[in-house]
Amino acid sequence: MSSSYGSTSGADKCIDGDYTNGMCHSGGGTERWVSIEFGESHVIDTVSIYNRNSWYQYSRIGTYEVWVGDAAGQVAAPAQLCVTKTWGADGHPTGQGPYEWSCSGPNGTDPLPRGRFVTVNLPGGSSRTLNLAEIIAYGVPAATAMPP
């Protein structure tokens, strides 16, 4: 995680299976991110994000990116971009989610990304805060995946 707001809001809170209590929470700043690690390379098909469970904080996620790569916090090549989400007129979601995105592109035909880490990044901005309830990535170990 790019930074942590406190000892009870680390990256582990984004993968604990609890969508209603607790969250991973960064400090404020630019380029805030959180990565989840698989241990070995995986082919990632879909990523689901659960926003913080506080209606007055839904706006914090705003525009975000999901990357798949081989290092924590990797948000540029050689990592592969799974999705960039920019919300409509409100500029943010209006609920907790889940917000689920396919990594195979808008037509479902892009090659699926491979890597050990899935990273959610809040790009740009002078003061952004990342706080999510859960991140779930669906895929298979790269060693067992069909070739692209």
ABEGO torsion letter per residue (X at the ends): XABBABAAABAAAAAAGBAABEBBBBBBEBGBBBBBBAGBBBBBABBBBBBBBBAAAAAAAEBBBBBBBABBGBABOABBBABBBBBBAAGBBABAOBBBBBAAEAAGABBBBBEABBBBBBBEEABBBBBBABBBBBBBBAAABBBX
